[in-house]
Amino acid sequence: MSASEQAPGEETIVGINVTPLVDITLVLLIVFMVTAKLIVAQAIPFDLPKAATGGATQVAFTVSLDEGGKVRADGRDMVGEESLRRAAREALARDAEIRTVVQASSAASHGAVIHVLDELRQAGIRRVAFGVDVDKAASEPAR
């Protein structure tokens, strides 16, 4: 029946019921909160390079390199190349799609960073990101 042919006692529904939409949204929010991997990595304070385009990433395996060339993986000191490779293989065995973040001090030598990257690749790590401090002044638009 069209609106013009409506019976005198019937009222037209003029509002939209948003309760089911709110319920579904809250359920999805809870599902995302429960399933999200939030891994807090122990970190050593470094003078990391600044980048305006740095973003967050899910960290599963962290490798840090200080200005003296000292390497740490997931908060443990690595002595020698084989110990870094072993730690990387163990992390890769836990998760085949592991994401690795290399946090190198801006004072660390380029050769040392490349050497660490090479050791990770030899261990089978393919997903590597480099940790940076977000430079908020550079990322803000000019006024």
BELWOLIN-V789045 format. One record per backbone hydrogen bond with DSSP energy under -1.0 kcal/mol. CO is the residue of the C=O (numbers start at 1). NH is the residue of the N-H. If there is no record, write none. Layout:
co: {CO/CO}
nh: {NH/NH}
//
This chain:
co: {7/18/19/20/21/22/23/24/25/26/27/28/29/30/31/32/46/47/49/51/61/62/63/64/65/66/70/71/72/73/76/81/82/83/84/85/86/87/88/89/90/91/95/99/99/100/101/102/103/105/109/110/111/112/113/114/115/116/117/118/119/120/127/129/133/134/135/136}
nh: {10/22/23/24/25/26/27/28/29/30/31/32/33/34/35/36/48/106/133/135/101/74/103/72/105/69/66/78/64/76/73/85/86/87/88/89/90/91/92/93/94/95/98/60/61/129/63/131/65/108/113/114/115/116/117/118/119/120/121/122/123/125/100/102/51/136/139/140}
//
